[in-house]
Amino acid sequence: QVQLVESGGGLVQPGGSLRLSCAVSGSIFSIKDMGWYRQAPGKERELVAGITKGGRSNYTDSVKGRFTISRDNARNTVYLQMNSLKPEDTAVYYCNADISISTAIYSHRPYWGQGTQVTVAS
């Protein structure tokens, strides 16, 4: 019942920008950490950016200064603003959220979006 729906991916030229969105829906008690991962062809999935419930964020070195992660807790949505995109940013981007679905079962578990393709090419 809990779903993470991503949007905003697509094709963009080097130096361009995209903004990814991920909305969490369903029966939710609370959300802790949220983040964005990506997986490029032939490579393992890596953490791109993460953000805590309180808004503290971290980034992988390759995107620092170019990407910004943010969240709207009222809308259960996390965003990834991607600027100055490079061809090496090309990957499938996955939204992740640690979610508890019940006050009786407070422990959080990870949920994943279906992934959205980001292609950076001339």
N, C-alpha and C positions, 0 to 999 in steps of 0.2 A: 504493500500500500504506500509506503514511503517511496518517493521518487525524486530524483535530481534531474532537472531538465536544463540542458545547456543550449545556449544560442550565441550567435555573434561571429562564428567562424567563417572562413571563406578564403578567397584568393586576394592577395595584396602585393603590391610592388615593394621591393626593398626600400626602406626608409619610411614606409607608410605606417598606418596605425589601425588597430582593431580593438574592440572592447568586447570581451566575453562576459556572459552572464550565466549564472546558475541559480535557479530557483528551486527550493526544497518544498515539497508539498506532501500532504498526507497527515496521518496522526502522529504528532510530534510533541514530546514533552520538553525537550531542550536540545540545543545544539552547542557543542563546545568548539573545537577547532575546525576550521574550514581551510581548503587549499585547492591549488591547481597543480596537476601533474601533467607531464607530456611524454609521449613515446614517439621517437623518430624511427624511420625505417632502419632495421638492423640493430637497434639499440634498445636497452632496457628502459623501463619507465622511470622517470626521475621527478623529484619534487621541484617545481618551479617557484612557487610562493605559497606561504602559509600565513594564516591570520587567526589569532585567538579570539575568544568571545569579547574580550576587552579591547581588541583592536591592535594588539601587538603583532607585527608582521616580520617575516624573514623571507629572504630570496636566495636563490642559487646565484653564484657569482656572475654567471654569464648574462644575467638579465638585470642586475643591479643598475639603477639609474635610468633604465628604459621601461621597466614594467612596474605597475602599481596595483597592489591587491587591496580591496576594500570590501566592506560588507554592510548590509542594512539588516539589522537584527529584527526589525519590525516586519520586514518582508521576507525574512528567511532566505536572503539572496546574497551571493558573493559575486564579486566582479573582478576582472583582470583587465586593466587598461594596458595595452601593449603599444609602445611607441618605438620609433626607429627600428622597425623590424628588419631582421637579417634573414638570408636564406637558411641559415642554420637553425632558425626558430621553427622551421617547418616540422610539423608533428601533429599527431592527434592529441588534443588537450582534454584532460579528464578532470571533472570537478569531484571533490571529495569533502565529506562532512562526517564528523563524529556525532552521532545522534542517539539520544535516549527516547524511546517511544512511550514510556510509562513511568509514573511516579513510583510504582511498585517495583519496576525493574529499571533502576536508575542508571545502571552501567551503560556507558556509551559504546557503540560499535560503529565501524566505518561503513559508510554508504558511498556508492560511486555513481557518477553519471555515465551516460552511454558514450561519451566522447564526441568532440567536434573537431573537424579537420581545419587546420590553419596551414595555408600554403603561401610562402613568401618567394616570389619569383618574378622576373622581368617579363 
